[in-house]
C-alpha cells in the first residue's frame, strides 16, 4: 500500500514559517538600523548647518566692523536690564560709519543667545547722544548651543556649537575687522 502525499506536513509548514519569520526579522532590523543612522546623520548635518550659518554671520559683521568696540560696557549694561535671565549676550561689535565724526551716531550689533529655545538673534542698536535704541532684530539660527568669540592680536576667533537632538557640531572661523 502506497500513499501518494500531495501536501506538506505540519512540520514542514512550521519550519517554513520559522524561516520566514527569521528572514523578515533580519530585514526589519537592517531597515530600522539604516533609518536610525540616517536620522543621526541628518541631525548632525542640521547642527552643522546652523553652526556654520551663525559663525559666518558673526564673522561677516566682524569683517565689516571698523574698529574694536567689542563688548561696549554701556550697550552691554543697557541690554542686561532688558533681557530675560535665560538670554545671554554672546557678542557685541561696534560698526561705526565713516562719517561718524559728523553724525555723532554709533551702531552696535549684538548677538543674543536664548538658552531655552537655542535661538541666536542679531540685533542692531543705534547710540545717538546718550540714547540707545533698537534699530533692527532678526533670528540668525536655531539649534545653537553655545557661541564664543576670542580675540588674539587683531584676529577674532568665532566658535559656534550647534545641537540637534543628541548630535553636536562645532564650527570655528577666524575674522579680522576692516581697520583694526
C-alpha positions in Angstrom: 0.0 0.0 0.0 1.5 3.2 -1.1 0.3 6.7 -0.1 0.7 9.5 -2.5 1.4 12.5 -0.5 0.1 15.7 -2.1 0.5 18.3 0.6 3.0 19.5 3.2 3.3 18.0 6.6 2.7 20.1 9.7 6.5 20.0 10.5 7.4 21.4 7.0 4.9 24.2 7.4 6.3 25.1 10.9 9.9 25.1 9.5 8.9 27.3 6.6 7.1 29.8 8.9 10.1 29.9 11.3 12.5 30.6 8.4 10.1 33.3 7.0 9.9 35.0 10.4 13.7 34.9 10.9 14.3 36.4 7.4 11.6 39.1 7.9 13.0 40.0 11.4 16.5 40.3 9.9 15.4 42.5 7.1 13.3 44.7 9.5 16.4 45.0 11.8 18.6 46.1 9.0 16.0 48.6 7.8 15.5 50.1 11.3 19.3 50.4 11.8 19.7 52.2 8.5 16.8 54.5 9.3 18.4 55.3 12.7 21.7 56.0 11.1 20.1 58.3 8.5 18.3 60.2 11.2 21.5 60.7 13.2 23.4 61.9 10.1 20.5 64.2 9.3 20.6 65.7 12.8 24.4 66.1 12.6 24.0 67.9 9.2 21.3 70.2 10.6 23.5 71.1 13.7 26.5 71.7 11.3 24.4 74.0 9.0 23.0 76.0 12.0 26.5 76.5 13.5 28.0 77.4 10.1 25.3 80.0 9.4 25.7 81.6 12.8 29.5 81.7 12.7 29.5 83.1 9.1 27.1 85.8 10.1 29.1 86.8 13.1 32.4 86.7 11.1 30.8 88.9 8.4 29.8 91.5 10.9 33.4 91.4 12.4 34.9 91.9 8.9 32.6 94.9 8.3 33.3 96.5 11.7 35.5 99.5 11.6 37.2 99.1 15.0 37.4 97.2 18.2 34.3 98.4 20.0 33.8 94.9 21.5 31.6 94.4 24.5 30.8 98.1 24.8 30.1 98.5 28.5 27.2 100.9 28.1 25.5 98.8 25.4 26.0 95.6 27.4 24.6 97.2 30.6 21.6 98.6 28.6 20.9 95.1 27.2 21.4 93.3 30.5 18.5 95.3 32.0 16.2 94.4 29.1 16.9 90.7 28.7 15.3 87.7 30.4 17.6 85.6 32.6 17.9 82.8 30.0 19.2 85.1 27.3 22.9 85.7 27.2 24.7 88.4 25.2 27.0 86.3 23.1 28.9 89.0 21.4 28.7 92.8 20.6 30.7 94.6 17.9 30.8 98.3 17.0 30.1 99.2 13.4 30.9 102.9 13.1 30.2 104.7 9.8 33.0 106.6 8.1 31.1 109.8 8.7 30.9 109.2 12.5 32.5 112.4 13.4 29.9 114.5 11.6 26.8 112.4 12.5 27.6 111.5 16.2 25.8 108.1 15.7 27.3 104.7 16.7 25.8 101.4 15.6 26.3 98.2 17.6 25.5 94.7 16.5 24.8 92.3 19.4 24.1 88.6 19.2 21.8 87.2 21.9 21.6 83.5 22.7 18.4 82.2 24.2 19.5 79.1 26.1 15.9 77.7 26.5 15.0 77.9 22.8 18.6 77.6 21.5 17.9 80.6 19.2 20.6 83.1 18.2 19.3 86.6 17.4 21.1 89.5 15.8 20.1 93.0 17.0 21.3 96.3 15.7 21.4 99.1 18.3 21.9 102.8 17.5 23.5 105.1 20.0 23.0 108.8 19.5 23.9 111.1 22.2 23.1 109.3 25.5 20.2 107.3 24.0 20.4 103.7 22.8 17.5 102.5 20.5 16.8 99.2 18.8 17.1 99.6 15.0 16.6 96.0 13.8 16.2 92.5 15.1 16.2 89.1 13.4 16.8 85.4 14.2 20.1 84.2 12.8 19.8 80.5 13.5 18.0 77.9 15.7 19.6 74.9 17.5 22.6 77.0 18.7 24.0 75.7 22.0 27.0 78.0 22.5 28.8 81.0 21.0 32.2 82.3 21.9 34.4 84.9 20.4 38.0 85.3 21.4 40.5 88.0 20.3 44.1 87.2 19.7 46.0 90.2 18.4 43.9 91.6 15.5 42.2 88.4 14.8 38.8 87.3 16.1 38.1 83.5 16.5 34.4 82.8 16.3 33.3 79.4 17.7 29.7 78.2 17.4 28.3 74.9 18.6 25.0 73.6 17.2 22.9 70.9 18.6 20.0 68.9 17.1 18.7 66.1 19.3 21.8 64.3 20.7 24.0 65.4 17.8 26.5 68.2 18.2 28.6 70.1 15.6 31.1 72.9 16.2 32.4 75.4 13.7 35.4 77.8 14.2 36.1 80.7 11.9 38.7 83.5 12.1 37.9 87.0 11.0 39.5 90.5 11.1 37.9 93.9 11.2 38.4 96.2 8.2 40.5 98.8 10.1 42.0 97.1 13.2 
